[in-house]
Amino acid sequence: MGSRATLTDTARLRRLRDCGLLDGVHSGTLDRLARAAAHHVRAARAQVSLITADRRVVAGQAGPPLPHSFCRMVVDTDAPLLISDARVDDRVSGHPAIADGVIAYAGFPVRDSEGYPLGAFSVAHDQPLDWEPRDLLLVEDLASAAETEISLRAEAGRLRQLLETHGFKITFP
């Protein structure tokens, strides 16, 4: 497992704030990507979670909300986390997500344009699953699409700030 240094890295946290998604308002695009992932792999839930030093913010989701998830581990290690049955996986033994019904989990890092891990794109199911390689490839590709959406939002935010600094008032959707 990684270290808390990743979670508290100031450059990573600054980039996370730049994306403008920490207010808890879901992105329609990220919701659609999560919905596509859940539907394709037949999982009960999918989420795009952003991980700050002390909390998880869901920026897009399909299915019921997850009070707990393994997304922090994905960001902390900056690596995919694939779990077929969390009840027998030593990496997550005793994690509160298991009590919430997260039995099968596949999570991929969501990085910004500089490679900082900002969050996780994940699918979860309440029953054990043997993840099919083609399904995992699709979820990884959808995670990449989520990265693009988040990067575009961060660039729009930086552009807005630059224009407002020079006296222009611009509103982006």
C-alpha positions, 0 to 999 in steps of 0.5 A: 500500500502507498503512503499518506504522502500521496493523499496529502501532497500539496500539488495534488490537492491544488490540482484537485481544487482546480477541477471545480468538482469538490462542492459535491455537485455531480457532473452530468458527463461523469454520471453518464460514464459511470452509468455506462460502466455499471451497465456494461459490467452488470455491476450494481454501482459505479462512481467517480470519486475525488479524494482529498486528504480527508474526504471522498467527493462523488463527482459522478455515479450510477446506482445507490450511493456508497457510504464507503469504498476502496477509492482512497486505496486506489489514489494512495497507491496510484494503481488499479485495485481489483477485488473479486470477493472483498470478504476473503481479500486480505488487502481490505480485511475489516474495511467498512465498505464490506459492511456496506455491501461492496463485495466485488470492486474494480477501481482505476486511478483518475489522474490530471494532465500532469499525472497526479492521482485525483480520484478513482473510477470504480465499479462495485457489486454486492456479490462476488464477481470474476472480472472479465478482462474485456470488462476491465478494459472498458472500465479503464477506458471510461476512467480515461474519459473521466480524466479528460472531463476533469482536465477540461473542467480544470482548464476552464477554471484556470481560464476563468480565473485568468480572465477575471484577473484581467477584468473579464466576467465569463461564465462557463457551464 
